[in-house]
Amino acid sequence: MVEIYIKDIQLIYNDKNFDANLRGEIEIEVIARKGDEVITQNFRQKGSKWIAPSYSSKDLEPFLYSLFADSIDQIVLRLTRM
């Protein structure tokens, strides 16, 4: 049995420069139970990119999706090694 908890999500957007103006971080906790054994692992995925000036949350969705996808890839990779 595997339990996955999202502990924190942060997205920060700054439209004042042409460097990476969108930064995000996701923290996830995974608890794997196998019989009496319990293994808890924490994952933190960070990312940043430049996007055109925007005032709509729909422009943040692809970035948030990629952070989640990268997190899931890390979780699956680590769980298959257990």
Biopython code that builds the backbone (N, CA, C, O; Angstrom):
import numpy as np
from Bio.PDB.StructureBuilder import StructureBuilder

atoms = [
    (1, "MET", "N", (0.836, -1.169, 0.000)),
    (1, "MET", "CA", (0.000, 0.000, 0.000)),
    (1, "MET", "C", (0.887, 1.240, 0.000)),
    (1, "MET", "O", (1.879, 1.301, 0.726)),
    (2, "VAL", "N", (0.530, 2.216, -0.807)),
    (2, "VAL", "CA", (1.303, 3.454, -0.903)),
    (2, "VAL", "C", (0.361, 4.636, -0.689)),
    (2, "VAL", "O", (-0.691, 4.732, -1.321)),
    (3, "GLU", "N", (0.753, 5.520, 0.200)),
    (3, "GLU", "CA", (0.006, 6.757, 0.440)),
    (3, "GLU", "C", (0.864, 7.919, -0.043)),
    (3, "GLU", "O", (2.068, 7.956, 0.210)),
    (4, "ILE", "N", (0.243, 8.864, -0.737)),
    (4, "ILE", "CA", (0.962, 10.028, -1.251)),
    (4, "ILE", "C", (0.272, 11.280, -0.733)),
    (4, "ILE", "O", (-0.936, 11.449, -0.898)),
    (5, "TYR", "N", (1.052, 12.157, -0.104)),
    (5, "TYR", "CA", (0.522, 13.394, 0.454)),
    (5, "TYR", "C", (1.259, 14.588, -0.150)),
    (5, "TYR", "O", (2.489, 14.611, -0.191)),
    (6, "ILE", "N", (0.513, 15.560, -0.608)),
    (6, "ILE", "CA", (1.107, 16.812, -1.064)),
    (6, "ILE", "C", (1.241, 17.699, 0.168)),
    (6, "ILE", "O", (0.242, 18.099, 0.767)),
    (7, "LYS", "N", (2.472, 18.001, 0.538)),
    (7, "LYS", "CA", (2.711, 18.785, 1.746)),
    (7, "LYS", "C", (2.738, 20.281, 1.455)),
    (7, "LYS", "O", (2.306, 21.077, 2.289)),
    (8, "ASP", "N", (3.239, 20.674, 0.288)),
    (8, "ASP", "CA", (3.359, 22.096, -0.013)),
    (8, "ASP", "C", (3.482, 22.297, -1.516)),
    (8, "ASP", "O", (4.136, 21.515, -2.207)),
    (9, "ILE", "N", (2.850, 23.346, -2.011)),
    (9, "ILE", "CA", (2.999, 23.777, -3.406)),
    (9, "ILE", "C", (3.212, 25.285, -3.382)),
    (9, "ILE", "O", (2.446, 26.019, -2.758)),
    (10, "GLN", "N", (4.253, 25.739, -4.064)),
    (10, "GLN", "CA", (4.505, 27.175, -4.175)),
    (10, "GLN", "C", (4.775, 27.511, -5.628)),
    (10, "GLN", "O", (5.624, 26.889, -6.266)),
    (11, "LEU", "N", (4.060, 28.487, -6.151)),
    (11, "LEU", "CA", (4.330, 29.046, -7.465)),
    (11, "LEU", "C", (4.498, 30.546, -7.290)),
    (11, "LEU", "O", (3.633, 31.214, -6.723)),
    (12, "ILE", "N", (5.609, 31.068, -7.775)),
    (12, "ILE", "CA", (5.881, 32.500, -7.674)),
    (12, "ILE", "C", (6.143, 33.030, -9.073)),
    (12, "ILE", "O", (7.022, 32.545, -9.785)),
    (13, "TYR", "N", (5.362, 34.039, -9.453)),
    (13, "TYR", "CA", (5.487, 34.646, -10.774)),
    (13, "TYR", "C", (5.861, 36.109, -10.611)),
    (13, "TYR", "O", (5.243, 36.831, -9.828)),
    (14, "ASN", "N", (6.880, 36.549, -11.355)),
    (14, "ASN", "CA", (7.343, 37.931, -11.335)),
    (14, "ASN", "C", (7.484, 38.378, -12.779)),
    (14, "ASN", "O", (8.321, 37.845, -13.507)),
    (15, "ASP", "N", (6.683, 39.342, -13.207)),
    (15, "ASP", "CA", (6.702, 39.748, -14.620)),
    (15, "ASP", "C", (7.619, 40.928, -14.882)),
    (15, "ASP", "O", (7.427, 41.637, -15.870)),
    (16, "LYS", "N", (8.610, 41.163, -14.034)),
    (16, "LYS", "CA", (9.424, 42.357, -14.158)),
    (16, "LYS", "C", (10.759, 42.151, -14.881)),
    (16, "LYS", "O", (11.509, 43.115, -15.033)),
    (17, "ASN", "N", (11.084, 40.950, -15.327)),
    (17, "ASN", "CA", (12.367, 40.760, -16.004)),
    (17, "ASN", "C", (12.248, 39.700, -17.096)),
    (17, "ASN", "O", (11.200, 39.078, -17.268)),
    (18, "PHE", "N", (13.341, 39.510, -17.828)),
    (18, "PHE", "CA", (13.354, 38.518, -18.907)),
    (18, "PHE", "C", (14.168, 37.289, -18.540)),
    (18, "PHE", "O", (14.487, 36.476, -19.407)),
    (19, "ASP", "N", (14.506, 37.145, -17.274)),
    (19, "ASP", "CA", (15.144, 35.944, -16.771)),
    (19, "ASP", "C", (14.018, 34.999, -16.352)),
    (19, "ASP", "O", (12.851, 35.288, -16.617)),
    (20, "ALA", "N", (14.336, 33.899, -15.718)),
    (20, "ALA", "CA", (13.299, 32.977, -15.243)),
    (20, "ALA", "C", (12.360, 33.749, -14.320)),
    (20, "ALA", "O", (12.767, 34.178, -13.240)),
    (21, "ASN", "N", (11.115, 33.928, -14.736)),
    (21, "ASN", "CA", (10.186, 34.742, -13.954)),
    (21, "ASN", "C", (9.074, 33.910, -13.305)),
    (21, "ASN", "O", (8.199, 34.454, -12.631)),
    (22, "LEU", "N", (9.113, 32.620, -13.507)),
    (22, "LEU", "CA", (8.151, 31.723, -12.882)),
    (22, "LEU", "C", (8.938, 30.633, -12.160)),
    (22, "LEU", "O", (9.719, 29.902, -12.770)),
    (23, "ARG", "N", (8.721, 30.540, -10.865)),
    (23, "ARG", "CA", (9.420, 29.542, -10.064)),
    (23, "ARG", "C", (8.396, 28.726, -9.308)),
    (23, "ARG", "O", (7.369, 29.243, -8.867)),
    (24, "GLY", "N", (8.685, 27.448, -9.162)),
    (24, "GLY", "CA", (7.755, 26.587, -8.448)),
    (24, "GLY", "C", (8.470, 25.518, -7.650)),
    (24, "GLY", "O", (9.603, 25.136, -7.943)),
    (25, "GLU", "N", (7.769, 25.051, -6.633)),
    (25, "GLU", "CA", (8.306, 23.983, -5.805)),
    (25, "GLU", "C", (7.141, 23.162, -5.267)),
    (25, "GLU", "O", (6.129, 23.706, -4.825)),
    (26, "ILE", "N", (7.302, 21.849, -5.314)),
    (26, "ILE", "CA", (6.308, 20.925, -4.767)),
    (26, "ILE", "C", (7.018, 20.011, -3.780)),
    (26, "ILE", "O", (8.100, 19.495, -4.060)),
    (27, "GLU", "N", (6.400, 19.819, -2.631)),
    (27, "GLU", "CA", (6.926, 18.884, -1.636)),
    (27, "GLU", "C", (5.885, 17.788, -1.420)),
    (27, "GLU", "O", (4.728, 18.067, -1.108)),
    (28, "ILE", "N", (6.311, 16.544, -1.591)),
    (28, "ILE", "CA", (5.416, 15.389, -1.499)),
    (28, "ILE", "C", (6.002, 14.382, -0.523)),
    (28, "ILE", "O", (7.212, 14.155, -0.498)),
    (29, "GLU", "N", (5.130, 13.779, 0.282)),
    (29, "GLU", "CA", (5.541, 12.712, 1.196)),
    (29, "GLU", "C", (4.892, 11.411, 0.737)),
    (29, "GLU", "O", (3.696, 11.370, 0.449)),
    (30, "VAL", "N", (5.690, 10.355, 0.673)),
    (30, "VAL", "CA", (5.199, 9.040, 0.264)),
    (30, "VAL", "C", (5.438, 8.060, 1.405)),
    (30, "VAL", "O", (6.546, 7.942, 1.930)),
    (31, "ILE", "N", (4.369, 7.361, 1.774)),
    (31, "ILE", "CA", (4.466, 6.337, 2.823)),
    (31, "ILE", "C", (4.133, 4.995, 2.176)),
    (31, "ILE", "O", (3.018, 4.787, 1.697)),
    (32, "ALA", "N", (5.107, 4.092, 2.166)),
    (32, "ALA", "CA", (4.922, 2.755, 1.592)),
    (32, "ALA", "C", (4.848, 1.745, 2.726)),
    (32, "ALA", "O", (5.708, 1.715, 3.607)),
    (33, "ARG", "N", (3.818, 0.928, 2.690)),
    (33, "ARG", "CA", (3.629, -0.104, 3.720)),
    (33, "ARG", "C", (3.684, -1.475, 3.054)),
    (33, "ARG", "O", (2.988, -1.740, 2.073)),
    (34, "LYS", "N", (4.522, -2.330, 3.607)),
    (34, "LYS", "CA", (4.644, -3.695, 3.118)),
    (34, "LYS", "C", (4.701, -4.598, 4.333)),
    (34, "LYS", "O", (5.749, -4.749, 4.962)),
    (35, "GLY", "N", (3.559, -5.201, 4.660)),
    (35, "GLY", "CA", (3.473, -5.981, 5.889)),
    (35, "GLY", "C", (3.591, -5.050, 7.077)),
    (35, "GLY", "O", (2.851, -4.072, 7.185)),
    (36, "ASP", "N", (4.527, -5.355, 7.975)),
    (36, "ASP", "CA", (4.751, -4.504, 9.143)),
    (36, "ASP", "C", (5.763, -3.388, 8.871)),
    (36, "ASP", "O", (5.980, -2.524, 9.720)),
    (37, "GLU", "N", (6.378, -3.408, 7.694)),
    (37, "GLU", "CA", (7.406, -2.418, 7.364)),
    (37, "GLU", "C", (6.754, -1.148, 6.807)),
    (37, "GLU", "O", (5.882, -1.213, 5.941)),
    (38, "VAL", "N", (7.194, 0.008, 7.321)),
    (38, "VAL", "CA", (6.704, 1.305, 6.859)),
    (38, "VAL", "C", (7.912, 2.140, 6.448)),
    (38, "VAL", "O", (8.840, 2.342, 7.231)),
    (39, "ILE", "N", (7.884, 2.618, 5.217)),
    (39, "ILE", "CA", (8.970, 3.453, 4.707)),
    (39, "ILE", "C", (8.372, 4.790, 4.306)),
    (39, "ILE", "O", (7.433, 4.852, 3.512)),
    (40, "THR", "N", (8.931, 5.868, 4.868)),
    (40, "THR", "CA", (8.472, 7.221, 4.551)),
    (40, "THR", "C", (9.590, 7.942, 3.801)),
    (40, "THR", "O", (10.741, 7.953, 4.238)),
    (41, "GLN", "N", (9.233, 8.545, 2.663)),
    (41, "GLN", "CA", (10.209, 9.289, 1.876)),
    (41, "GLN", "C", (9.594, 10.618, 1.475)),
    (41, "GLN", "O", (8.392, 10.714, 1.226)),
    (42, "ASN", "N", (10.430, 11.633, 1.418)),
    (42, "ASN", "CA", (9.996, 12.959, 1.014)),
    (42, "ASN", "C", (10.638, 13.329, -0.310)),
    (42, "ASN", "O", (11.799, 13.008, -0.564)),
    (43, "PHE", "N", (9.872, 14.005, -1.147)),
    (43, "PHE", "CA", (10.333, 14.433, -2.461)),
    (43, "PHE", "C", (10.107, 15.931, -2.576)),
    (43, "PHE", "O", (9.074, 16.450, -2.151)),
    (44, "ARG", "N", (11.076, 16.612, -3.149)),
    (44, "ARG", "CA", (10.944, 18.049, -3.388)),
    (44, "ARG", "C", (11.365, 18.306, -4.838)),
    (44, "ARG", "O", (12.497, 18.022, -5.229)),
    (45, "GLN", "N", (10.455, 18.835, -5.605)),
    (45, "GLN", "CA", (10.724, 19.133, -7.006)),
    (45, "GLN", "C", (10.694, 20.642, -7.195)),
    (45, "GLN", "O", (9.724, 21.304, -6.828)),
    (46, "LYS", "N", (11.771, 21.184, -7.775)),
    (46, "LYS", "CA", (11.845, 22.622, -8.041)),
    (46, "LYS", "C", (12.011, 22.849, -9.535)),
    (46, "LYS", "O", (12.553, 22.007, -10.251)),
    (47, "GLY", "N", (11.542, 23.987, -9.985)),
    (47, "GLY", "CA", (11.712, 24.334, -11.387)),
    (47, "GLY", "C", (11.546, 25.821, -11.584)),
    (47, "GLY", "O", (10.983, 26.516, -10.738)),
    (48, "SER", "N", (12.042, 26.303, -12.707)),
    (48, "SER", "CA", (11.855, 27.705, -13.060)),
    (48, "SER", "C", (11.908, 27.834, -14.573)),
    (48, "SER", "O", (12.515, 27.013, -15.261)),
    (49, "LYS", "N", (11.269, 28.865, -15.075)),
    (49, "LYS", "CA", (11.271, 29.126, -16.514)),
    (49, "LYS", "C", (10.806, 30.544, -16.764)),
    (49, "LYS", "O", (10.297, 31.211, -15.863)),
    (50, "TRP", "N", (10.980, 30.997, -17.977)),
    (50, "TRP", "CA", (10.475, 32.301, -18.372)),
    (50, "TRP", "C", (9.172, 32.090, -19.122)),
    (50, "TRP", "O", (9.073, 31.214, -19.982)),
    (51, "ILE", "N", (8.164, 32.906, -18.788)),
    (51, "ILE", "CA", (6.932, 32.928, -19.578)),
    (51, "ILE", "C", (6.622, 34.385, -19.892)),
    (51, "ILE", "O", (7.043, 35.290, -19.172)),
    (52, "ALA", "N", (5.887, 34.598, -20.964)),
    (52, "ALA", "CA", (5.488, 35.950, -21.349)),
    (52, "ALA", "C", (4.618, 36.551, -20.255)),
    (52, "ALA", "O", (3.955, 35.816, -19.524)),
    (53, "PRO", "N", (4.608, 37.860, -20.130)),
    (53, "PRO", "CA", (3.759, 38.487, -19.113)),
    (53, "PRO", "C", (2.328, 37.963, -19.190)),
    (53, "PRO", "O", (1.744, 37.861, -20.269)),
    (54, "SER", "N", (1.785, 37.638, -18.036)),
    (54, "SER", "CA", (0.462, 37.026, -17.985)),
    (54, "SER", "C", (-0.222, 37.382, -16.672)),
    (54, "SER", "O", (0.425, 37.574, -15.643)),
    (55, "TYR", "N", (-1.531, 37.463, -16.735)),
    (55, "TYR", "CA", (-2.323, 37.693, -15.532)),
    (55, "TYR", "C", (-3.416, 36.645, -15.415)),
    (55, "TYR", "O", (-4.448, 36.870, -14.782)),
    (56, "SER", "N", (-3.173, 35.486, -16.042)),
    (56, "SER", "CA", (-4.150, 34.408, -16.037)),
    (56, "SER", "C", (-3.519, 33.143, -15.458)),
    (56, "SER", "O", (-2.393, 32.786, -15.804)),
    (57, "SER", "N", (-4.254, 32.474, -14.577)),
    (57, "SER", "CA", (-3.733, 31.245, -13.980)),
    (57, "SER", "C", (-3.596, 30.126, -15.008)),
    (57, "SER", "O", (-2.824, 29.192, -14.792)),
    (58, "LYS", "N", (-4.334, 30.198, -16.131)),
    (58, "LYS", "CA", (-4.235, 29.132, -17.133)),
    (58, "LYS", "C", (-2.832, 29.050, -17.735)),
    (58, "LYS", "O", (-2.435, 27.995, -18.231)),
    (59, "ASP", "N", (-2.086, 30.144, -17.697)),
    (59, "ASP", "CA", (-0.716, 30.130, -18.215)),
    (59, "ASP", "C", (0.247, 29.426, -17.267)),
    (59, "ASP", "O", (1.354, 29.061, -17.664)),
    (60, "LEU", "N", (-0.169, 29.234, -16.013)),
    (60, "LEU", "CA", (0.674, 28.549, -15.033)),
    (60, "LEU", "C", (0.451, 27.041, -15.045)),
    (60, "LEU", "O", (1.303, 26.286, -14.576)),
    (61, "GLU", "N", (-0.682, 26.597, -15.576)),
    (61, "GLU", "CA", (-1.044, 25.181, -15.526)),
    (61, "GLU", "C", (-0.019, 24.250, -16.170)),
    (61, "GLU", "O", (0.305, 23.224, -15.571)),
    (62, "PRO", "N", (0.511, 24.553, -17.363)),
    (62, "PRO", "CA", (1.509, 23.634, -17.946)),
    (62, "PRO", "C", (2.758, 23.490, -17.078)),
    (62, "PRO", "O", (3.327, 22.403, -16.981)),
    (63, "PHE", "N", (3.183, 24.589, -16.447)),
    (63, "PHE", "CA", (4.356, 24.542, -15.570)),
    (63, "PHE", "C", (4.065, 23.689, -14.341)),
    (63, "PHE", "O", (4.891, 22.864, -13.951)),
    (64, "LEU", "N", (2.906, 23.880, -13.731)),
    (64, "LEU", "CA", (2.522, 23.085, -12.571)),
    (64, "LEU", "C", (2.410, 21.614, -12.938)),
    (64, "LEU", "O", (2.832, 20.746, -12.173)),
    (65, "TYR", "N", (1.846, 21.331, -14.100)),
    (65, "TYR", "CA", (1.729, 19.950, -14.573)),
    (65, "TYR", "C", (3.112, 19.311, -14.721)),
    (65, "TYR", "O", (3.303, 18.154, -14.345)),
    (66, "SER", "N", (4.074, 20.056, -15.265)),
    (66, "SER", "CA", (5.420, 19.481, -15.449)),
    (66, "SER", "C", (6.087, 19.219, -14.100)),
    (66, "SER", "O", (6.800, 18.226, -13.953)),
    (67, "LEU", "N", (5.866, 20.096, -13.104)),
    (67, "LEU", "CA", (6.421, 19.835, -11.767)),
    (67, "LEU", "C", (5.830, 18.563, -11.172)),
    (67, "LEU", "O", (6.550, 17.760, -10.579)),
    (68, "PHE", "N", (4.504, 18.375, -11.328)),
    (68, "PHE", "CA", (3.870, 17.160, -10.828)),
    (68, "PHE", "C", (4.384, 15.930, -11.571)),
    (68, "PHE", "O", (4.668, 14.906, -10.949)),
    (69, "ALA", "N", (4.506, 16.021, -12.889)),
    (69, "ALA", "CA", (4.975, 14.874, -13.679)),
    (69, "ALA", "C", (6.390, 14.485, -13.276)),
    (69, "ALA", "O", (6.690, 13.299, -13.141)),
    (70, "ASP", "N", (7.267, 15.476, -13.081)),
    (70, "ASP", "CA", (8.640, 15.186, -12.651)),
    (70, "ASP", "C", (8.649, 14.541, -11.271)),
    (70, "ASP", "O", (9.439, 13.633, -11.013)),
    (71, "SER", "N", (7.771, 15.010, -10.381)),
    (71, "SER", "CA", (7.677, 14.425, -9.042)),
    (71, "SER", "C", (7.227, 12.978, -9.106)),
    (71, "SER", "O", (7.799, 12.119, -8.435)),
    (72, "ILE", "N", (6.209, 12.701, -9.904)),
    (72, "ILE", "CA", (5.703, 11.332, -10.039)),
    (72, "ILE", "C", (6.780, 10.425, -10.623)),
    (72, "ILE", "O", (6.927, 9.283, -10.187)),
    (73, "ASP", "N", (7.532, 10.916, -11.601)),
    (73, "ASP", "CA", (8.636, 10.126, -12.171)),
    (73, "ASP", "C", (9.647, 9.753, -11.085)),
    (73, "ASP", "O", (10.102, 8.610, -11.028)),
    (74, "GLN", "N", (10.001, 10.716, -10.223)),
    (74, "GLN", "CA", (10.952, 10.442, -9.136)),
    (74, "GLN", "C", (10.392, 9.415, -8.160)),
    (74, "GLN", "O", (11.100, 8.508, -7.724)),
    (75, "ILE", "N", (9.117, 9.566, -7.824)),
    (75, "ILE", "CA", (8.485, 8.635, -6.868)),
    (75, "ILE", "C", (8.475, 7.220, -7.427)),
    (75, "ILE", "O", (8.860, 6.279, -6.733)),
    (76, "VAL", "N", (8.041, 7.058, -8.668)),
    (76, "VAL", "CA", (7.968, 5.735, -9.276)),
    (76, "VAL", "C", (9.358, 5.123, -9.367)),
    (76, "VAL", "O", (9.528, 3.941, -9.068)),
    (77, "LEU", "N", (10.347, 5.899, -9.773)),
    (77, "LEU", "CA", (11.719, 5.402, -9.878)),
    (77, "LEU", "C", (12.223, 4.907, -8.530)),
    (77, "LEU", "O", (12.815, 3.830, -8.441)),
    (78, "ARG", "N", (11.992, 5.685, -7.486)),
    (78, "ARG", "CA", (12.480, 5.300, -6.166)),
    (78, "ARG", "C", (11.714, 4.095, -5.616)),
    (78, "ARG", "O", (12.312, 3.217, -4.995)),
    (79, "LEU", "N", (10.393, 4.046, -5.838)),
    (79, "LEU", "CA", (9.612, 2.921, -5.327)),
    (79, "LEU", "C", (9.953, 1.614, -6.027)),
    (79, "LEU", "O", (9.885, 0.553, -5.406)),
    (80, "THR", "N", (10.315, 1.664, -7.299)),
    (80, "THR", "CA", (10.680, 0.441, -8.003)),
    (80, "THR", "C", (12.029, -0.098, -7.530)),
    (80, "THR", "O", (12.341, -1.266, -7.765)),
    (81, "ARG", "N", (12.825, 0.728, -6.874)),
    (81, "ARG", "CA", (14.118, 0.286, -6.338)),
    (81, "ARG", "C", (13.971, -0.346, -4.968)),
    (81, "ARG", "O", (14.914, -0.963, -4.474)),
    (82, "MET", "N", (12.809, -0.209, -4.341)),
    (82, "MET", "CA", (12.609, -0.728, -2.983)),
    (82, "MET", "C", (12.473, -2.230, -2.988)),
    (82, "MET", "O", (12.298, -2.837, -1.932)),
]
sb = StructureBuilder()
sb.init_structure("model")
sb.init_model(0)
sb.init_chain("A")
sb.init_seg("    ")
for serial, (resi, resn, name, xyz) in enumerate(atoms, 1):
    if name == "N":
        sb.init_residue(resn, " ", resi, " ")
    sb.init_atom(name, np.array(xyz, "f"), 0.0, 1.0, " ", f" {name:<3s}", serial, name[0])
structure = sb.get_structure()
